[in-house]
């Protein structure tokens, strides 16, 4: 579990090409989970577009509804089951509606999903999307399944139908070879395989031509990338050199595979943003060993030290799990103290929930009471909120560069619209002046919260 979880994401493609007479059915795609799921939804939209389907942003207007899902946490699975049950109600007015579940949850729950949601027509794993038009063309009284893992599938040749916005996601490596004991990803996304650098560079060139100024390179262990003689450091430099690309991000790297060459690329290449999500999970060596993370906390600390020396303005975020199997009071104390020491800009924090099919679920004793898990989680959340607030306050009075993304969902107290964007450090910035989306501006920070910077255009 390395990629930050986004929960549910409304998928809005930039446009949908007209359907053909043979396949003019409309498709609504709803996405749950991490950035990889968003990128996969863009692939699905492209594959269906090329087969004549039309993408719609309204479930009520669709002939086919596809939920692209996450299997990292049980909470996400329950939300998807509830949502697909709700969408099934549309059949009262659209009896020929097709309901499908795609992605990691579909792969993970392929046996139990027909029992929990017997009205689902289609269950498809993340390596089977090329076969989606073929399966949608079939008819059956039973749910149609395709959950085969394919070590060769990188979706080469598929040009994603991207969401409108300022940032474009580019998947550079699929799958995972790490097999952390708590994580389901290798079982639902298969083993690591890298996309050719030429394919990635061509895709980013098209992204730049479409007007995107920022690109995020994606992978469950993104810095494990290697294809031929090209490693991740080489790829960062190649992508950053493409005309029109002004910001390059990546998520999520794995600590073991973070090399000095990657640190040098981050420090030397201006387009590579000084922000990094680096999952630690625990501050206890005993817990890290139980999780099979492959590094010690001393090695993790040394990596942080190198990063902060090379990139002084870097913003660091992380993942924290409380209550993993056998976590003692001392183990938790070490995690808490690590957070106090490193002072992450923000963190994704979870209490441990066993995922069926993982090594921990099959072989380890989930022996920490839920009450204790919850108490520990609340302690780290409270700590991180305080640290985030203090870190952000240091920006007051500074001028920062912001890539504007559009109107904020929340207006100002006086009812006037506000606009938001992100700094190079990945922080959300709110400003009251109206600025065109996809514009880069400098703002002077006037106030902060734990989660945002507030400011005005710098004179």
WOGI-V456007 format. One record per residue. N is the residue number from 1. RES is the residue in one small letter. PHI is phi in whole degrees, 0 to 359 (* if undefined). PSI is psi in whole degrees, -180 to 180 (none if undefined). Layout:
n->N res->RES phi->PHI psi->PSI
n->N res->RES phi->PHI psi->PSI
//
This chain:
n->1 res->x phi->* psi->90
n->2 res->x phi->248 psi->-42
n->3 res->x phi->291 psi->134
n->4 res->x phi->301 psi->140
n->5 res->x phi->276 psi->129
n->6 res->x phi->261 psi->1
n->7 res->x phi->65 psi->-114
n->8 res->x phi->245 psi->142
n->9 res->x phi->233 psi->127
n->10 res->x phi->286 psi->124
n->11 res->x phi->268 psi->119
n->12 res->x phi->232 psi->97
n->13 res->x phi->293 psi->155
n->14 res->x phi->294 psi->-36
n->15 res->x phi->196 psi->162
n->16 res->x phi->234 psi->123
n->17 res->x phi->289 psi->150
n->18 res->x phi->301 psi->143
n->19 res->x phi->279 psi->161
n->20 res->x phi->269 psi->169
n->21 res->x phi->297 psi->-30
n->22 res->x phi->281 psi->-19
n->23 res->x phi->213 psi->54
n->24 res->x phi->271 psi->16
n->25 res->x phi->291 psi->147
n->26 res->x phi->263 psi->147
n->27 res->x phi->231 psi->132
n->28 res->x phi->249 psi->130
n->29 res->x phi->242 psi->127
n->30 res->x phi->239 psi->133
n->31 res->x phi->244 psi->135
n->32 res->x phi->235 psi->142
n->33 res->x phi->116 psi->-139
n->34 res->x phi->262 psi->-178
n->35 res->x phi->298 psi->-31
n->36 res->x phi->299 psi->-37
n->37 res->x phi->293 psi->-38
n->38 res->x phi->299 psi->-46
n->39 res->x phi->298 psi->-38
n->40 res->x phi->293 psi->-37
n->41 res->x phi->297 psi->-35
n->42 res->x phi->293 psi->-35
n->43 res->x phi->295 psi->-45
n->44 res->x phi->300 psi->-44
n->45 res->x phi->300 psi->-40
n->46 res->x phi->294 psi->-46
n->47 res->x phi->299 psi->-43
n->48 res->x phi->289 psi->-39
n->49 res->x phi->303 psi->-46
n->50 res->x phi->295 psi->-22
n->51 res->x phi->265 psi->8
n->52 res->x phi->98 psi->-1
n->53 res->x phi->281 psi->153
n->54 res->x phi->249 psi->134
n->55 res->x phi->271 psi->131
n->56 res->x phi->240 psi->156
n->57 res->x phi->258 psi->11
n->58 res->x phi->236 psi->117
n->59 res->x phi->300 psi->-35
n->60 res->x phi->293 psi->-19
n->61 res->x phi->261 psi->-3
n->62 res->x phi->272 psi->148
n->63 res->x phi->272 psi->-25
n->64 res->x phi->227 psi->131
n->65 res->x phi->242 psi->125
n->66 res->x phi->240 psi->126
n->67 res->x phi->256 psi->116
n->68 res->x phi->266 psi->122
n->69 res->x phi->237 psi->166
n->70 res->x phi->245 psi->146
n->71 res->x phi->240 psi->10
n->72 res->x phi->292 psi->-39
n->73 res->x phi->232 psi->145
n->74 res->x phi->298 psi->-35
n->75 res->x phi->302 psi->-41
n->76 res->x phi->295 psi->-39
n->77 res->x phi->296 psi->-42
n->78 res->x phi->295 psi->-38
n->79 res->x phi->297 psi->-42
n->80 res->x phi->294 psi->-42
n->81 res->x phi->300 psi->-43
n->82 res->x phi->296 psi->-41
n->83 res->x phi->292 psi->-44
n->84 res->x phi->293 psi->-32
n->85 res->x phi->295 psi->-41
n->86 res->x phi->297 psi->-45
n->87 res->x phi->293 psi->-28
n->88 res->x phi->300 psi->-25
n->89 res->x phi->297 psi->-21
n->90 res->x phi->294 psi->-17
n->91 res->x phi->293 psi->-16
n->92 res->x phi->300 psi->-32
n->93 res->x phi->249 psi->-16
n->94 res->x phi->229 psi->76
n->95 res->x phi->298 psi->-22
n->96 res->x phi->266 psi->12
n->97 res->x phi->299 psi->136
n->98 res->x phi->256 psi->127
n->99 res->x phi->248 psi->128
n->100 res->x phi->228 psi->148
n->101 res->x phi->243 psi->124
n->102 res->x phi->245 psi->168
n->103 res->x phi->91 psi->-157
n->104 res->x phi->296 psi->-42
n->105 res->x phi->294 psi->-39
n->106 res->x phi->299 psi->-42
n->107 res->x phi->294 psi->-44
n->108 res->x phi->289 psi->-39
n->109 res->x phi->252 psi->28
n->110 res->x phi->300 psi->-27
n->111 res->x phi->274 psi->-38
n->112 res->x phi->268 psi->-19
n->113 res->x phi->299 psi->-41
n->114 res->x phi->298 psi->-24
n->115 res->x phi->278 psi->-43
n->116 res->x phi->285 psi->-30
n->117 res->x phi->220 psi->73
n->118 res->x phi->295 psi->-12
n->119 res->x phi->273 psi->-3
n->120 res->x phi->287 psi->134
n->121 res->x phi->265 psi->-23
n->122 res->x phi->215 psi->132
n->123 res->x phi->229 psi->119
n->124 res->x phi->220 psi->131
n->125 res->x phi->279 psi->172
n->126 res->x phi->288 psi->-9
n->127 res->x phi->260 psi->6
n->128 res->x phi->247 psi->9
n->129 res->x phi->295 psi->-28
n->130 res->x phi->299 psi->-27
n->131 res->x phi->270 psi->4
n->132 res->x phi->300 psi->-47
n->133 res->x phi->300 psi->-38
n->134 res->x phi->297 psi->-43
n->135 res->x phi->288 psi->-38
n->136 res->x phi->296 psi->-25
n->137 res->x phi->281 psi->-12
n->138 res->x phi->277 psi->160
n->139 res->x phi->233 psi->141
n->140 res->x phi->200 psi->149
n->141 res->x phi->282 psi->-18
n->142 res->x phi->252 psi->162
n->143 res->x phi->297 psi->141
n->144 res->x phi->265 psi->133
n->145 res->x phi->240 psi->143
n->146 res->x phi->207 psi->94
n->147 res->x phi->238 psi->29
n->148 res->x phi->288 psi->135
n->149 res->x phi->274 psi->142
n->150 res->x phi->226 psi->108
n->151 res->x phi->293 psi->-14
n->152 res->x phi->263 psi->-8
n->153 res->x phi->278 psi->112
n->154 res->x phi->238 psi->6
n->155 res->x phi->56 psi->38
n->156 res->x phi->296 psi->134
n->157 res->x phi->93 psi->-8
n->158 res->x phi->266 psi->119
n->159 res->x phi->265 psi->108
n->160 res->x phi->302 psi->145
n->161 res->x phi->273 psi->103
n->162 res->x phi->276 psi->152
n->163 res->x phi->296 psi->150
n->164 res->x phi->293 psi->148
n->165 res->x phi->153 psi->-161
n->166 res->x phi->250 psi->-22
n->167 res->x phi->247 psi->138
n->168 res->x phi->245 psi->133
n->169 res->x phi->271 psi->137
n->170 res->x phi->228 psi->115
n->171 res->x phi->281 psi->121
n->172 res->x phi->253 psi->-18
n->173 res->x phi->210 psi->134
n->174 res->x phi->248 psi->154
n->175 res->x phi->80 psi->-177
n->176 res->x phi->204 psi->138
n->177 res->x phi->252 psi->5
n->178 res->x phi->278 psi->-35
n->179 res->x phi->55 psi->49
n->180 res->x phi->302 psi->143
n->181 res->x phi->295 psi->-24
n->182 res->x phi->268 psi->-7
n->183 res->x phi->254 psi->137
n->184 res->x phi->267 psi->-11
n->185 res->x phi->304 psi->-48
n->186 res->x phi->299 psi->-26
n->187 res->x phi->277 psi->-22
n->188 res->x phi->252 psi->-17
n->189 res->x phi->241 psi->-2
n->190 res->x phi->79 psi->-170
n->191 res->x phi->277 psi->163
n->192 res->x phi->295 psi->136
n->193 res->x phi->210 psi->131
n->194 res->x phi->266 psi->147
n->195 res->x phi->277 psi->145
n->196 res->x phi->298 psi->143
n->197 res->x phi->299 psi->-35
n->198 res->x phi->298 psi->-41
n->199 res->x phi->296 psi->-41
n->200 res->x phi->293 psi->-47
n->201 res->x phi->298 psi->-43
n->202 res->x phi->299 psi->-41
n->203 res->x phi->295 psi->-42
n->204 res->x phi->291 psi->-34
n->205 res->x phi->298 psi->-42
n->206 res->x phi->295 psi->-38
n->207 res->x phi->300 psi->-45
n->208 res->x phi->297 psi->-41
n->209 res->x phi->295 psi->-29
n->210 res->x phi->282 psi->-7
n->211 res->x phi->103 psi->0
n->212 res->x phi->290 psi->136
n->213 res->x phi->259 psi->-16
n->214 res->x phi->233 psi->139
n->215 res->x phi->229 psi->142
n->216 res->x phi->242 psi->121
n->217 res->x phi->277 psi->132
n->218 res->x phi->242 psi->148
n->219 res->x phi->182 psi->150
n->220 res->x phi->299 psi->-36
n->221 res->x phi->227 psi->76
n->222 res->x phi->299 psi->-35
n->223 res->x phi->278 psi->2
n->224 res->x phi->280 psi->-2
n->225 res->x phi->305 psi->130
n->226 res->x phi->202 psi->129
n->227 res->x phi->220 psi->112
n->228 res->x phi->63 psi->-127
n->229 res->x phi->269 psi->1
n->230 res->x phi->263 psi->122
n->231 res->x phi->254 psi->-176
n->232 res->x phi->294 psi->-37
n->233 res->x phi->298 psi->-44
n->234 res->x phi->300 psi->-44
n->235 res->x phi->296 psi->-41
n->236 res->x phi->304 psi->-43
n->237 res->x phi->291 psi->-40
n->238 res->x phi->295 psi->-46
n->239 res->x phi->294 psi->-40
n->240 res->x phi->293 psi->-23
n->241 res->x phi->276 psi->-4
n->242 res->x phi->285 psi->129
n->243 res->x phi->301 psi->135
n->244 res->x phi->97 psi->-22
n->245 res->x phi->272 psi->116
n->246 res->x phi->255 psi->-19
n->247 res->x phi->222 psi->136
n->248 res->x phi->234 psi->128
n->249 res->x phi->237 psi->169
n->250 res->x phi->206 psi->150
n->251 res->x phi->199 psi->145
n->252 res->x phi->247 psi->136
n->253 res->x phi->282 psi->159
n->254 res->x phi->254 psi->131
n->255 res->x phi->307 psi->-40
n->256 res->x phi->299 psi->-35
n->257 res->x phi->264 psi->13
n->258 res->x phi->274 psi->110
n->259 res->x phi->261 psi->164
n->260 res->x phi->296 psi->-30
n->261 res->x phi->294 psi->-37
n->262 res->x phi->291 psi->-42
n->263 res->x phi->300 psi->-42
n->264 res->x phi->296 psi->-41
n->265 res->x phi->297 psi->-42
n->266 res->x phi->297 psi->-39
n->267 res->x phi->285 psi->-34
n->268 res->x phi->266 psi->-24
n->269 res->x phi->259 psi->115
n->270 res->x phi->298 psi->-33
n->271 res->x phi->292 psi->-25
n->272 res->x phi->284 psi->118
n->273 res->x phi->290 psi->145
n->274 res->x phi->278 psi->60
n->275 res->x phi->220 psi->144
n->276 res->x phi->209 psi->126
n->277 res->x phi->263 psi->111
n->278 res->x phi->235 psi->93
n->279 res->x phi->299 psi->133
n->280 res->x phi->249 psi->-37
n->281 res->x phi->75 psi->-45
n->282 res->x phi->206 psi->153
n->283 res->x phi->264 psi->6
n->284 res->x phi->254 psi->126
n->285 res->x phi->299 psi->-36
n->286 res->x phi->298 psi->-44
n->287 res->x phi->292 psi->-41
n->288 res->x phi->299 psi->-38
n->289 res->x phi->292 psi->-42
n->290 res->x phi->297 psi->-35
n->291 res->x phi->283 psi->-13
n->292 res->x phi->59 psi->49
n->293 res->x phi->280 psi->-24
n->294 res->x phi->89 psi->5
n->295 res->x phi->219 psi->161
n->296 res->x phi->261 psi->165
n->297 res->x phi->291 psi->-28
n->298 res->x phi->294 psi->-41
n->299 res->x phi->294 psi->-39
n->300 res->x phi->296 psi->-45
n->301 res->x phi->301 psi->-42
n->302 res->x phi->296 psi->-38
n->303 res->x phi->296 psi->-44
n->304 res->x phi->299 psi->-42
n->305 res->x phi->300 psi->-47
n->306 res->x phi->298 psi->-43
n->307 res->x phi->297 psi->-43
n->308 res->x phi->286 psi->-27
n->309 res->x phi->289 psi->-45
n->310 res->x phi->285 psi->-33
n->311 res->x phi->228 psi->81
n->312 res->x phi->301 psi->-30
n->313 res->x phi->265 psi->17
n->314 res->x phi->293 psi->141
n->315 res->x phi->256 psi->130
n->316 res->x phi->246 psi->133
n->317 res->x phi->233 psi->167
n->318 res->x phi->204 psi->177
n->319 res->x phi->245 psi->141
n->320 res->x phi->228 psi->132
n->321 res->x phi->247 psi->128
n->322 res->x phi->254 psi->148
n->323 res->x phi->76 psi->24
n->324 res->x phi->292 psi->161
n->325 res->x phi->314 psi->123
n->326 res->x phi->78 psi->8
n->327 res->x phi->294 psi->116
n->328 res->x phi->272 psi->172
n->329 res->x phi->302 psi->-38
n->330 res->x phi->293 psi->-41
n->331 res->x phi->301 psi->-45
n->332 res->x phi->294 psi->-40
n->333 res->x phi->301 psi->-42
n->334 res->x phi->297 psi->-38
n->335 res->x phi->294 psi->-46
n->336 res->x phi->301 psi->-45
n->337 res->x phi->292 psi->-34
n->338 res->x phi->297 psi->-42
n->339 res->x phi->296 psi->-40
n->340 res->x phi->297 psi->-38
n->341 res->x phi->287 psi->-50
n->342 res->x phi->281 psi->-34
n->343 res->x phi->58 psi->67
n->344 res->x phi->297 psi->149
n->345 res->x phi->293 psi->-37
n->346 res->x phi->198 psi->173
n->347 res->x phi->207 psi->148
n->348 res->x phi->264 psi->118
n->349 res->x phi->238 psi->133
n->350 res->x phi->222 psi->153
n->351 res->x phi->266 psi->146
n->352 res->x phi->296 psi->134
n->353 res->x phi->227 psi->119
n->354 res->x phi->296 psi->132
n->355 res->x phi->257 psi->122
n->356 res->x phi->304 psi->133
n->357 res->x phi->103 psi->-17
n->358 res->x phi->279 psi->164
n->359 res->x phi->300 psi->-42
n->360 res->x phi->298 psi->-40
n->361 res->x phi->294 psi->-38
n->362 res->x phi->276 psi->-32
n->363 res->x phi->239 psi->-12
n->364 res->x phi->241 psi->155
n->365 res->x phi->268 psi->113
n->366 res->x phi->281 psi->81
n->367 res->x phi->254 psi->11
n->368 res->x phi->263 psi->120
n->369 res->x phi->303 psi->146
n->370 res->x phi->303 psi->-36
n->371 res->x phi->299 psi->-43
n->372 res->x phi->292 psi->-44
n->373 res->x phi->305 psi->-48
n->374 res->x phi->295 psi->-41
n->375 res->x phi->297 psi->-44
n->376 res->x phi->294 psi->-39
n->377 res->x phi->299 psi->-45
n->378 res->x phi->297 psi->-34
n->379 res->x phi->295 psi->-44
n->380 res->x phi->288 psi->-33
n->381 res->x phi->298 psi->-46
n->382 res->x phi->298 psi->-43
n->383 res->x phi->298 psi->-49
n->384 res->x phi->294 psi->-37
n->385 res->x phi->302 psi->-43
n->386 res->x phi->295 psi->-45
n->387 res->x phi->295 psi->-45
n->388 res->x phi->300 psi->-40
n->389 res->x phi->297 psi->-45
n->390 res->x phi->292 psi->-41
n->391 res->x phi->298 psi->-45
n->392 res->x phi->294 psi->-34
n->393 res->x phi->299 psi->-24
n->394 res->x phi->293 psi->-15
n->395 res->x phi->276 psi->-13
n->396 res->x phi->300 psi->129
n->397 res->x phi->91 psi->-14
n->398 res->x phi->275 psi->158
n->399 res->x phi->257 psi->127
n->400 res->x phi->232 psi->152
n->401 res->x phi->272 psi->132
n->402 res->x phi->233 psi->131
n->403 res->x phi->266 psi->111
n->404 res->x phi->286 psi->133
n->405 res->x phi->255 psi->-21
n->406 res->x phi->143 psi->-169
n->407 res->x phi->294 psi->141
n->408 res->x phi->285 psi->149
n->409 res->x phi->292 psi->-28
n->410 res->x phi->254 psi->122
n->411 res->x phi->286 psi->170
n->412 res->x phi->290 psi->169
n->413 res->x phi->299 psi->-29
n->414 res->x phi->274 psi->6
n->415 res->x phi->89 psi->-7
n->416 res->x phi->287 psi->145
n->417 res->x phi->294 psi->149
n->418 res->x phi->240 psi->161
n->419 res->x phi->235 psi->155
n->420 res->x phi->223 psi->160
n->421 res->x phi->199 psi->-168
n->422 res->x phi->231 psi->142
n->423 res->x phi->282 psi->173
n->424 res->x phi->298 psi->-27
n->425 res->x phi->280 psi->2
n->426 res->x phi->84 psi->10
n->427 res->x phi->276 psi->141
n->428 res->x phi->286 psi->130
n->429 res->x phi->240 psi->135
n->430 res->x phi->248 psi->134
n->431 res->x phi->221 psi->154
n->432 res->x phi->270 psi->-23
n->433 res->x phi->289 psi->144
n->434 res->x phi->279 psi->121
n->435 res->x phi->232 psi->137
n->436 res->x phi->299 psi->138
n->437 res->x phi->301 psi->146
n->438 res->x phi->77 psi->11
n->439 res->x phi->265 psi->144
n->440 res->x phi->256 psi->123
n->441 res->x phi->228 psi->161
n->442 res->x phi->259 psi->131
n->443 res->x phi->237 psi->150
n->444 res->x phi->262 psi->124
n->445 res->x phi->284 psi->125
n->446 res->x phi->251 psi->-23
n->447 res->x phi->200 psi->165
n->448 res->x phi->213 psi->161
n->449 res->x phi->234 psi->-172
n->450 res->x phi->294 psi->-23
n->451 res->x phi->241 psi->-14
n->452 res->x phi->219 psi->159
n->453 res->x phi->252 psi->141
n->454 res->x phi->244 psi->139
n->455 res->x phi->196 psi->-175
n->456 res->x phi->222 psi->157
n->457 res->x phi->303 psi->130
n->458 res->x phi->286 psi->136
n->459 res->x phi->285 psi->none
//
